[in-house]
Amino acid sequence: IPDLAFSLALTSASADGGSQQLYPCEVHVGLAVCGSNPESRHLCTDARSAHLSAALVTMTELTDWFRSLPVFTRYWFGLSVVFPILGRFRLVSPQYLVLTYDLFVRKFQIWRPVTAVFFYPMGFHYLVNLYFLYTYSIRLETGLFDGHPANYLFMLLFNWICIVIVALLSDLMLLMDPLVLSVLYVWCQLNKDVIVSFWFGTQFKAVYLPWVLFAFNMIISGGGLYELIGILVGHLYFFLMFKYPQEFGGRNLLQVPSILYHYFPNRAGGTSGFGQAPTPRREGADDRAGGWHNWGRGRVLQN
């Protein structure tokens, strides 16, 4: 931009008290364009190389961090960054990313229940969602579900299907909030007595965190419906998968489909239970699941 250009010269003091021009160059909006002096060109080249090297190191560290995430958290988090950016810069219209009953059912735009999970208008609440997604998805995937990717994927799919059904019945367009809250709720139920921190240094047991988020959003923005749906869906999964078969002696009504074990088999070396040795399996338990649904009986499921 020529009209914003100005001259810049590096000088040094001379012996007689004057100054000597060393490296004349021209600056365009903060970008140095080297002059004809070989020394100035060498100085500018070194500066560019240093900035490029720093940028490459940063990109490498960011790539390594992203690849270190557990597989499902990695894709969930990554897509939850990509789709809001696409919508923010109008590379894809947000109207094509949200869930609406007429367009999904009557016009068969079947991608909408998927994109509505990942798209969210950028803002403070979006960043809070990303934080909770990253934190509690990692804790579940590397804790309870470590070595059992099919079980974690099944939980995500079950919660997602339930949320889509509720969203179609109640005309909800965005699904990120309830899905994140459903995962957070499951973790909080499995770690009821863990002390968590909230705004302004407040601390309380994890079992109260979903309800605190619900009340906080309801008071601040007059919302809370998305959080409430996430809590109810998370409780439905937790009750059917853990509480009903373990505390009430009922049948295990949720069974992970065999096809998920085929594509995401259990890995050796994963954790078993919630930091405790797994309890003996009941007779007739599903061998492929490795008695997974009996884990966690005891401390973390107490009322």
GUVEX-567981 format. One record per residue (C-alpha): residue in three letters; residue number from 1; x, y, z. Coordinates in steps of 0.2 Angstrom, whole numbers, plus 5000, padded with zeros to 4 digits. Example, Ala and Ser with C-alpha at 12.3 -4.5 7.8 and 13.67 -1.06 7.14 Angstrom:
! residues 2
+--------+-----+------+------+------+
| residu | num |    x |    y |    z |
+--------+-----+------+------+------+
|    Ala |   1 | 5062 | 4978 | 5039 |
|    Ser |   2 | 5068 | 4995 | 5036 |
+--------+-----+------+------+------+
//
This chain:
! residues 303
+--------+-----+------+------+------+
| residu | num |    x |    y |    z |
+--------+-----+------+------+------+
|    Ile |   1 | 5000 | 5000 | 5000 |
|    Pro |   2 | 5011 | 5015 | 4994 |
|    Asp |   3 | 5002 | 5029 | 5003 |
|    Leu |   4 | 5006 | 5020 | 5020 |
|    Ala |   5 | 5024 | 5018 | 5016 |
|    Phe |   6 | 5038 | 5027 | 5025 |
|    Ser |   7 | 5057 | 5027 | 5026 |
|    Leu |   8 | 5067 | 5020 | 5040 |
|    Ala |   9 | 5086 | 5021 | 5042 |
|    Leu |  10 | 5096 | 5012 | 5056 |
|    Thr |  11 | 5110 | 5024 | 5062 |
|    Ser |  12 | 5125 | 5023 | 5073 |
|    Ala |  13 | 5134 | 5037 | 5082 |
|    Ser |  14 | 5150 | 5043 | 5074 |
|    Ala |  15 | 5166 | 5048 | 5083 |
|    Asp |  16 | 5163 | 5067 | 5080 |
|    Gly |  17 | 5146 | 5066 | 5089 |
|    Gly |  18 | 5136 | 5064 | 5072 |
|    Ser |  19 | 5127 | 5049 | 5066 |
|    Gln |  20 | 5130 | 5037 | 5051 |
|    Gln |  21 | 5117 | 5029 | 5041 |
|    Leu |  22 | 5119 | 5010 | 5041 |
|    Tyr |  23 | 5104 | 5001 | 5034 |
|    Pro |  24 | 5092 | 5011 | 5024 |
|    Cys |  25 | 5076 | 5002 | 5020 |
|    Glu |  26 | 5057 | 5006 | 5017 |
|    Val |  27 | 5043 | 5000 | 5028 |
|    His |  28 | 5026 | 4996 | 5021 |
|    Val |  29 | 5013 | 4994 | 5035 |
|    Gly |  30 | 5026 | 4986 | 5047 |
|    Leu |  31 | 5034 | 4975 | 5033 |
|    Ala |  32 | 5052 | 4979 | 5030 |
|    Val |  33 | 5057 | 4979 | 5011 |
|    Cys |  34 | 5076 | 4979 | 5010 |
|    Gly |  35 | 5086 | 4992 | 5001 |
|    Ser |  36 | 5100 | 4989 | 4989 |
|    Asn |  37 | 5113 | 4988 | 5002 |
|    Pro |  38 | 5119 | 4970 | 5004 |
|    Glu |  39 | 5121 | 4971 | 5023 |
|    Ser |  40 | 5103 | 4977 | 5024 |
|    Arg |  41 | 5097 | 4963 | 5013 |
|    His |  42 | 5106 | 4951 | 5024 |
|    Leu |  43 | 5098 | 4958 | 5040 |
|    Cys |  44 | 5081 | 4958 | 5033 |
|    Thr |  45 | 5083 | 4940 | 5026 |
|    Asp |  46 | 5089 | 4934 | 5044 |
|    Ala |  47 | 5074 | 4942 | 5052 |
|    Arg |  48 | 5062 | 4934 | 5039 |
|    Ser |  49 | 5071 | 4917 | 5042 |
|    Ala |  50 | 5069 | 4919 | 5061 |
|    His |  51 | 5050 | 4923 | 5060 |
|    Leu |  52 | 5048 | 4908 | 5048 |
|    Ser |  53 | 5057 | 4896 | 5059 |
|    Ala |  54 | 5047 | 4902 | 5074 |
|    Ala |  55 | 5031 | 4899 | 5064 |
|    Leu |  56 | 5036 | 4882 | 5059 |
|    Val |  57 | 5040 | 4877 | 5077 |
|    Thr |  58 | 5023 | 4883 | 5083 |
|    Met |  59 | 5014 | 4874 | 5069 |
|    Thr |  60 | 5024 | 4858 | 5073 |
|    Glu |  61 | 5020 | 4859 | 5091 |
|    Leu |  62 | 5001 | 4862 | 5088 |
|    Thr |  63 | 5001 | 4847 | 5076 |
|    Asp |  64 | 5009 | 4836 | 5088 |
|    Trp |  65 | 4997 | 4842 | 5102 |
|    Phe |  66 | 4982 | 4838 | 5091 |
|    Arg |  67 | 4988 | 4821 | 5086 |
|    Ser |  68 | 4991 | 4817 | 5104 |
|    Leu |  69 | 4972 | 4819 | 5108 |
|    Pro |  70 | 4962 | 4803 | 5109 |
|    Val |  71 | 4954 | 4798 | 5093 |
|    Phe |  72 | 4936 | 4803 | 5095 |
|    Thr |  73 | 4940 | 4818 | 5106 |
|    Arg |  74 | 4952 | 4823 | 5092 |
|    Tyr |  75 | 4939 | 4823 | 5078 |
|    Trp |  76 | 4925 | 4830 | 5088 |
|    Phe |  77 | 4936 | 4844 | 5094 |
|    Gly |  78 | 4943 | 4847 | 5077 |
|    Leu |  79 | 4926 | 4847 | 5068 |
|    Ser |  80 | 4919 | 4859 | 5081 |
|    Val |  81 | 4933 | 4871 | 5076 |
|    Val |  82 | 4932 | 4869 | 5057 |
|    Phe |  83 | 4913 | 4871 | 5055 |
|    Pro |  84 | 4911 | 4887 | 5066 |
|    Ile |  85 | 4925 | 4895 | 5056 |
|    Leu |  86 | 4917 | 4890 | 5039 |
|    Gly |  87 | 4901 | 4898 | 5045 |
|    Arg |  88 | 4909 | 4913 | 5052 |
|    Phe |  89 | 4918 | 4918 | 5036 |
|    Arg |  90 | 4903 | 4912 | 5026 |
|    Leu |  91 | 4913 | 4899 | 5017 |
|    Val |  92 | 4897 | 4889 | 5020 |
|    Ser |  93 | 4881 | 4897 | 5025 |
|    Pro |  94 | 4876 | 4893 | 5043 |
|    Gln |  95 | 4858 | 4890 | 5036 |
|    Tyr |  96 | 4865 | 4874 | 5029 |
|    Leu |  97 | 4873 | 4868 | 5045 |
|    Val |  98 | 4859 | 4869 | 5058 |
|    Leu |  99 | 4845 | 4857 | 5060 |
|    Thr | 100 | 4827 | 4860 | 5055 |
|    Tyr | 101 | 4813 | 4848 | 5054 |
|    Asp | 102 | 4806 | 4852 | 5037 |
|    Leu | 103 | 4823 | 4852 | 5028 |
|    Phe | 104 | 4829 | 4836 | 5036 |
|    Val | 105 | 4813 | 4826 | 5035 |
|    Arg | 106 | 4804 | 4833 | 5020 |
|    Lys | 107 | 4818 | 4838 | 5009 |
|    Phe | 108 | 4829 | 4824 | 5015 |
|    Gln | 109 | 4845 | 4835 | 5019 |
|    Ile | 110 | 4852 | 4821 | 5030 |
|    Trp | 111 | 4868 | 4830 | 5034 |
|    Arg | 112 | 4860 | 4842 | 5046 |
|    Pro | 113 | 4859 | 4831 | 5062 |
|    Val | 114 | 4878 | 4829 | 5060 |
|    Thr | 115 | 4883 | 4847 | 5056 |
|    Ala | 116 | 4872 | 4854 | 5069 |
|    Val | 117 | 4883 | 4845 | 5082 |
|    Phe | 118 | 4899 | 4854 | 5076 |
|    Phe | 119 | 4893 | 4871 | 5071 |
|    Tyr | 120 | 4890 | 4885 | 5084 |
|    Pro | 121 | 4891 | 4904 | 5082 |
|    Met | 122 | 4907 | 4910 | 5088 |
|    Gly | 123 | 4908 | 4919 | 5104 |
|    Phe | 124 | 4911 | 4917 | 5123 |
|    His | 125 | 4899 | 4903 | 5125 |
|    Tyr | 126 | 4906 | 4894 | 5110 |
|    Leu | 127 | 4923 | 4895 | 5119 |
|    Val | 128 | 4916 | 4888 | 5135 |
|    Asn | 129 | 4908 | 4874 | 5125 |
|    Leu | 130 | 4925 | 4870 | 5117 |
|    Tyr | 131 | 4933 | 4870 | 5135 |
|    Phe | 132 | 4921 | 4858 | 5142 |
|    Leu | 133 | 4921 | 4847 | 5126 |
|    Tyr | 134 | 4940 | 4845 | 5127 |
|    Thr | 135 | 4941 | 4843 | 5146 |
|    Tyr | 136 | 4928 | 4830 | 5149 |
|    Ser | 137 | 4929 | 4820 | 5133 |
|    Ile | 138 | 4947 | 4817 | 5136 |
|    Arg | 139 | 4944 | 4812 | 5154 |
|    Leu | 140 | 4931 | 4799 | 5149 |
|    Glu | 141 | 4940 | 4793 | 5134 |
|    Thr | 142 | 4957 | 4791 | 5143 |
|    Gly | 143 | 4949 | 4786 | 5159 |
|    Leu | 144 | 4934 | 4774 | 5160 |
|    Phe | 145 | 4934 | 4771 | 5141 |
|    Asp | 146 | 4953 | 4769 | 5140 |
|    Gly | 147 | 4956 | 4753 | 5129 |
|    His | 148 | 4937 | 4752 | 5125 |
|    Pro | 149 | 4935 | 4764 | 5110 |
|    Ala | 150 | 4919 | 4756 | 5104 |
|    Asn | 151 | 4911 | 4759 | 5121 |
|    Tyr | 152 | 4915 | 4777 | 5120 |
|    Leu | 153 | 4909 | 4779 | 5102 |
|    Phe | 154 | 4893 | 4770 | 5107 |
|    Met | 155 | 4890 | 4782 | 5121 |
|    Leu | 156 | 4892 | 4797 | 5109 |
|    Leu | 157 | 4880 | 4789 | 5096 |
|    Phe | 158 | 4867 | 4785 | 5109 |
|    Asn | 159 | 4867 | 4802 | 5116 |
|    Trp | 160 | 4867 | 4810 | 5099 |
|    Ile | 161 | 4852 | 4800 | 5093 |
|    Cys | 162 | 4842 | 4804 | 5108 |
|    Ile | 163 | 4847 | 4823 | 5106 |
|    Val | 164 | 4842 | 4823 | 5088 |
|    Ile | 165 | 4825 | 4815 | 5092 |
|    Val | 166 | 4822 | 4828 | 5105 |
|    Ala | 167 | 4828 | 4842 | 5094 |
|    Leu | 168 | 4816 | 4837 | 5080 |
|    Leu | 169 | 4802 | 4837 | 5092 |
|    Ser | 170 | 4806 | 4854 | 5100 |
|    Asp | 171 | 4813 | 4863 | 5085 |
|    Leu | 172 | 4831 | 4865 | 5092 |
|    Met | 173 | 4843 | 4870 | 5078 |
|    Leu | 174 | 4860 | 4868 | 5087 |
|    Leu | 175 | 4866 | 4852 | 5096 |
|    Met | 176 | 4883 | 4856 | 5102 |
|    Asp | 177 | 4877 | 4862 | 5119 |
|    Pro | 178 | 4867 | 4846 | 5124 |
|    Leu | 179 | 4879 | 4834 | 5118 |
|    Val | 180 | 4894 | 4842 | 5127 |
|    Leu | 181 | 4883 | 4843 | 5143 |
|    Ser | 182 | 4878 | 4824 | 5141 |
|    Val | 183 | 4896 | 4819 | 5141 |
|    Leu | 184 | 4900 | 4831 | 5156 |
|    Tyr | 185 | 4885 | 4824 | 5165 |
|    Val | 186 | 4891 | 4806 | 5163 |
|    Trp | 187 | 4909 | 4810 | 5170 |
|    Cys | 188 | 4901 | 4820 | 5184 |
|    Gln | 189 | 4890 | 4805 | 5189 |
|    Leu | 190 | 4905 | 4793 | 5189 |
|    Asn | 191 | 4916 | 4805 | 5199 |
|    Lys | 192 | 4903 | 4812 | 5211 |
|    Asp | 193 | 4914 | 4817 | 5225 |
|    Val | 194 | 4928 | 4825 | 5215 |
|    Ile | 195 | 4930 | 4843 | 5219 |
|    Val | 196 | 4929 | 4855 | 5204 |
|    Ser | 197 | 4932 | 4873 | 5202 |
|    Phe | 198 | 4920 | 4886 | 5194 |
|    Trp | 199 | 4919 | 4904 | 5192 |
|    Phe | 200 | 4926 | 4916 | 5205 |
|    Gly | 201 | 4936 | 4902 | 5213 |
|    Thr | 202 | 4920 | 4893 | 5219 |
|    Gln | 203 | 4922 | 4874 | 5222 |
|    Phe | 204 | 4909 | 4860 | 5224 |
|    Lys | 205 | 4907 | 4842 | 5221 |
|    Ala | 206 | 4907 | 4837 | 5203 |
|    Val | 207 | 4889 | 4829 | 5204 |
|    Tyr | 208 | 4882 | 4847 | 5205 |
|    Leu | 209 | 4892 | 4854 | 5191 |
|    Pro | 210 | 4879 | 4851 | 5177 |
|    Trp | 211 | 4865 | 4859 | 5187 |
|    Val | 212 | 4876 | 4874 | 5191 |
|    Leu | 213 | 4879 | 4876 | 5173 |
|    Phe | 214 | 4861 | 4875 | 5169 |
|    Ala | 215 | 4856 | 4887 | 5183 |
|    Phe | 216 | 4870 | 4899 | 5178 |
|    Asn | 217 | 4865 | 4900 | 5159 |
|    Met | 218 | 4846 | 4901 | 5164 |
|    Ile | 219 | 4850 | 4916 | 5175 |
|    Ile | 220 | 4863 | 4925 | 5164 |
|    Ser | 221 | 4855 | 4923 | 5147 |
|    Gly | 222 | 4837 | 4917 | 5151 |
|    Gly | 223 | 4841 | 4900 | 5142 |
|    Gly | 224 | 4845 | 4883 | 5150 |
|    Leu | 225 | 4834 | 4872 | 5138 |
|    Tyr | 226 | 4850 | 4865 | 5129 |
|    Glu | 227 | 4858 | 4861 | 5145 |
|    Leu | 228 | 4843 | 4853 | 5153 |
|    Ile | 229 | 4841 | 4842 | 5137 |
|    Gly | 230 | 4860 | 4837 | 5139 |
|    Ile | 231 | 4858 | 4833 | 5157 |
|    Leu | 232 | 4842 | 4822 | 5154 |
|    Val | 233 | 4850 | 4812 | 5140 |
|    Gly | 234 | 4866 | 4810 | 5150 |
|    His | 235 | 4856 | 4803 | 5164 |
|    Leu | 236 | 4847 | 4791 | 5153 |
|    Tyr | 237 | 4863 | 4784 | 5146 |
|    Phe | 238 | 4870 | 4783 | 5164 |
|    Phe | 239 | 4855 | 4775 | 5171 |
|    Leu | 240 | 4853 | 4762 | 5158 |
|    Met | 241 | 4871 | 4757 | 5156 |
|    Phe | 242 | 4877 | 4758 | 5175 |
|    Lys | 243 | 4864 | 4762 | 5188 |
|    Tyr | 244 | 4849 | 4750 | 5182 |
|    Pro | 245 | 4859 | 4734 | 5180 |
|    Gln | 246 | 4871 | 4737 | 5194 |
|    Glu | 247 | 4861 | 4745 | 5208 |
|    Phe | 248 | 4844 | 4738 | 5204 |
|    Gly | 249 | 4849 | 4721 | 5197 |
|    Gly | 250 | 4841 | 4724 | 5180 |
|    Arg | 251 | 4845 | 4718 | 5163 |
|    Asn | 252 | 4859 | 4728 | 5153 |
|    Leu | 253 | 4847 | 4736 | 5141 |
|    Leu | 254 | 4861 | 4745 | 5131 |
|    Gln | 255 | 4872 | 4733 | 5121 |
|    Val | 256 | 4887 | 4740 | 5111 |
|    Pro | 257 | 4884 | 4733 | 5093 |
|    Ser | 258 | 4896 | 4720 | 5086 |
|    Ile | 259 | 4900 | 4731 | 5071 |
|    Leu | 260 | 4908 | 4744 | 5083 |
|    Tyr | 261 | 4919 | 4731 | 5091 |
|    His | 262 | 4924 | 4725 | 5073 |
|    Tyr | 263 | 4930 | 4742 | 5068 |
|    Phe | 264 | 4936 | 4748 | 5085 |
|    Pro | 265 | 4942 | 4733 | 5095 |
|    Asn | 266 | 4947 | 4733 | 5113 |
|    Arg | 267 | 4965 | 4737 | 5116 |
|    Ala | 268 | 4977 | 4729 | 5128 |
|    Gly | 269 | 4983 | 4739 | 5142 |
|    Gly | 270 | 4968 | 4750 | 5144 |
|    Thr | 271 | 4961 | 4754 | 5162 |
|    Ser | 272 | 4948 | 4743 | 5170 |
|    Gly | 273 | 4934 | 4751 | 5179 |
|    Phe | 274 | 4935 | 4768 | 5188 |
|    Gly | 275 | 4952 | 4766 | 5196 |
|    Gln | 276 | 4947 | 4749 | 5204 |
|    Ala | 277 | 4949 | 4731 | 5199 |
|    Pro | 278 | 4934 | 4725 | 5189 |
|    Thr | 279 | 4921 | 4714 | 5198 |
|    Pro | 280 | 4918 | 4696 | 5192 |
|    Arg | 281 | 4907 | 4695 | 5178 |
|    Arg | 282 | 4889 | 4688 | 5180 |
|    Glu | 283 | 4886 | 4672 | 5171 |
|    Gly | 284 | 4881 | 4674 | 5153 |
|    Ala | 285 | 4889 | 4691 | 5151 |
|    Asp | 286 | 4895 | 4697 | 5134 |
|    Asp | 287 | 4912 | 4690 | 5132 |
|    Arg | 288 | 4917 | 4703 | 5118 |
|    Ala | 289 | 4913 | 4717 | 5129 |
|    Gly | 290 | 4925 | 4709 | 5142 |
|    Gly | 291 | 4912 | 4712 | 5156 |
|    Trp | 292 | 4914 | 4730 | 5153 |
|    His | 293 | 4896 | 4735 | 5158 |
|    Asn | 294 | 4900 | 4728 | 5176 |
|    Trp | 295 | 4914 | 4740 | 5179 |
|    Gly | 296 | 4912 | 4754 | 5191 |
|    Arg | 297 | 4902 | 4745 | 5204 |
|    Gly | 298 | 4905 | 4753 | 5221 |
|    Arg | 299 | 4912 | 4769 | 5226 |
|    Val | 300 | 4908 | 4781 | 5212 |
|    Leu | 301 | 4890 | 4775 | 5210 |
|    Gln | 302 | 4885 | 4778 | 5228 |
|    Asn | 303 | 4871 | 4790 | 5231 |
+--------+-----+------+------+------+
//
